[in-house]
Amino acid sequence: MAKSEESRGLTGVQKTAALLLALGEEYVAKLFTMMHEDEIREVSSAMSMLGPVKSEVVERLCAEFAEGLGSAGNLVGSFENTERMLMKTLPRDRVSQIMEEIRGPAGRTMCDKLGNVNEAVLANYLKNEYPQTVAVVMSKIRPDHAARVLAILPDSFAMEVVMRMLRMESVQKEVLDGVEKTLRSEFMSNLARSTRRDAHEMMAEIFNNLDRASEVRFVAALEERNREAADKIKALMFTFDDLQRLTPMAVQALLRVVEKDKLPLALKGASEKLRTLFFSNLSERAGKMLRDDIEGLGPVKLRDVDEAQASIVAFAKELAAQGAIEIGESKDEELVY
């Protein structure tokens, strides 16, 4: 009876820690590969603070585990069963938080979860918040998702958000207090711990993910509000038109990886100078085939052209990240031989 009472005095995470220590390093290493880093951190912390555990307690824990597994029969996983089990080991408020996270959008962190919220839904919520609150949220979600949300927000409000993001040196307490009403504490701590990105780089990345019409609209509006910031952002942005700066060798490398059905569509809406650049890096036969493909497309939606061009720009950026090409180089730069 004493043995049973002693094992019952351990919390769930302490029992887990004791069982893992009993299993040994080889099995623990395998189990850790299947666990999230937060779970590993929690169990590891319990291990480090566990202290001596009597052999009879370990035996009892192993017996409890085996008995529970053997008597389980058919298992039914549900929100209700999970909540009941959590209530046995955790405080009610912590259980409520965990269940809210489980039932909410997919994602382990709040940033992940926000990234899985429909942009229209997120924009509808954010438009009623303070611009600085929205700036914090927008700076933490994926640039492509932020771009879609930004395009839906009312123009004047969206520009206020952009200006706040550009000026955001640190997250002020009142901003955090506003965000904290609807976002859980883990997201708040991540905001405090995260390293601040350059605001202009962040906005350039978001603007790169806007459709062409929205990009022109925001850049023009920003030029009126802050010409210097607009110039910095435009210098950091890399668009389809910027492919003109690539060397012939870089263009040839790009042509080897782009999806063949995307190129005619992308060039359909390109300038003659950019078309010439691509044609000049193709064989005469391949160039003729490409011209025929472009002419054969007929009228196309601007949205489809934008998507095709964005796809090719993404390939260019990927090649640049791999070191295969330099997207910042210019053919007009003076060379030293």
Beta strands, then each sheet from edge to edge (+ up, - down):
end
